Amino acid sequence: MASKLRILGIETSCDETAAAVVTRMQDGSAVTEADVVLSQLDEHSAYGGVVPEIAARAHVDALDTLIEEALKRSGVTLADVDAIAATSGPGLIGGLLVGLMTGKAIAMAINKPLYAINHLEGHALTARLTDGVAFPYLMLLVSGGHTQLVLVKGVGEYERWGTTIDDALGEAFDKTAKLLGLPYPGGPAVERAAANGDPKRFAFPRPLVGEARLDFSFSGLKTAVRQAAEGIAPVTDQDIADICASFQHAISRTLKDRIGRGLQRFAELYPDVDQPALVVAGGVAANKVVRQTLDELCAINGFRFVAPPHHLCTDNAVMIAWAGLERMALDMPADELAVAPRSRWPLDADAKALLAYGKRGAKA
């Protein structure tokens, strides 16, 4: 391996356009030379969610400029880049096309290899960039489109232990916020409202708690929120705060059971791992109640809790570049320029689809 490797990363899987330049040193450490992200929040807020066509057009308008800005901030040119890494899935197909085609064009123009990266692998490997976490470890991915508990055994080696059978956790937050008339994005709005609420006022269900399998379900919880709001309509600001606080409390108790069982399973399978770790990634990882629950759970079970900085938990190009660097450092082959984007791309190709598989929120 060369003394250092530098990759330009591109991320366009949903509603953030991002470009980054990351360098990996020979000792495995990394330097983020540029990290540029443009949010499309204003474009989608009026619709209460991401509109795929608007997202794709916004990526087209912004991506070239963001790449130029990333190169400028890092002080390098395309000639100084050893490879291109672009998100190839899963995600919104229009956005994926924009980023992957741009990556292909640059790779061809500078005659450098292209790495078509699984967005979920980017999340899975981020903790190795930020905290040097050694394999194997557990990852909880909680976002608007995903809720998964994954065993990370190595680069390209993933085993899904649990996934949502209906709504993703972030989706449940967004739908709860919309139901209560709170602004988009729903996660931060629910958390703000919950800060002034009574978490014990409403006894919301805790789906799948007590079951041996490690899957998740949030559709019933979302329905219970709707029924509670309808039962006391018209709701006051305090009612909304209490509903949000009780909603978060139910999620906390659910995660405590689901993840607790996962930690116990990991400890049984890997008794010789000196410092087992649970990594959390995805936008919902920013929620303070979720983080506190996981932190306390890890302390009880003797696990290290790793939560990368918030800007690296949400969609970003740094994690895409890093995933490419991990593959490059292992001499894993680059991708052919004919590689196609994939709207669905499970980390664990052998995992069986569950009942609700097929919804974007239930991607496994």
Secondary structure by P-SEA (a helix, b strand, c coil): cccbbbbbbbbccccccccbbbbbcccccccccbbbbbbccccccccccccaaaaaaaaaacaaaaaaaaaaaaccccccccbbbbbcccccaaaaaaaaaaaaaaaaaabbbbbbccaaaaaaacccccccccccbbbbbbcccccbbbbbccccbbbbcbbbccccaaaaaaaaaaaaccccccaaaaaaaaccccccccccccccccccccccccaaaaaaaaaaaaaaccccaaaaaaaaaaaaaaaaaaaaaaaaaaaaaaaaacccccccbbbbbccccccaaaaaaaaaaaaaabbbbbbcccccccccaaaaaaaaaaaaaaccccccccbbbbcccccccccccccccccccccc
